[in-house]
Amino acid sequence: KLLFPLITISILFSVLAISFSFSVLAPTTFEFFLNYNSNNIEPFWSFKDFSSFLIGLIYIDLILFQLPLLQITLTVINLITIETMIQNWKNVLLFAFLLSGIVTPSTDPFTQILLALTICLLYGSGIFFSKLLYSK
């Protein structure tokens, strides 16, 4: 009964992850790398460096954008309740900023904040879809 909606949500969030990587996160990160201390260091990117960096960003986003699917699955199998997810939003906010600091390939705070806020939005959408698909 819930398999088709879960697959649909997974595909939807995968497409959103790739779009987010290409249109928001990658340009912001590349701009930081190209402008960081540009007076002393000449930025040089080989195709291999560029492509592996971009694939890494996409891979991280693909994993992170499956958070709503994980939340829905845990709600459906009764390991977590919607109320518990709502009560733990402060912990998720802290975890989002810690995780974004770890997985963001650049050291600029703007990219890290952008990724942390994205994780928080994904968490909220997971609560929304859990309510939508699994209302007792």
Secondary structure by P-SEA (a helix, b strand, c coil): caaaaaaaaaaaaaaaaaaaaacccaaaaaaaaaacccccbbbbbcaaaaaaaaaaaaaaaaaaaaaaaaaaaaaaaccccaaaaaaaaaaaaaaaaaaaaaccccccaaaaaaaaaaaaaaaaaaaaaaaacccc
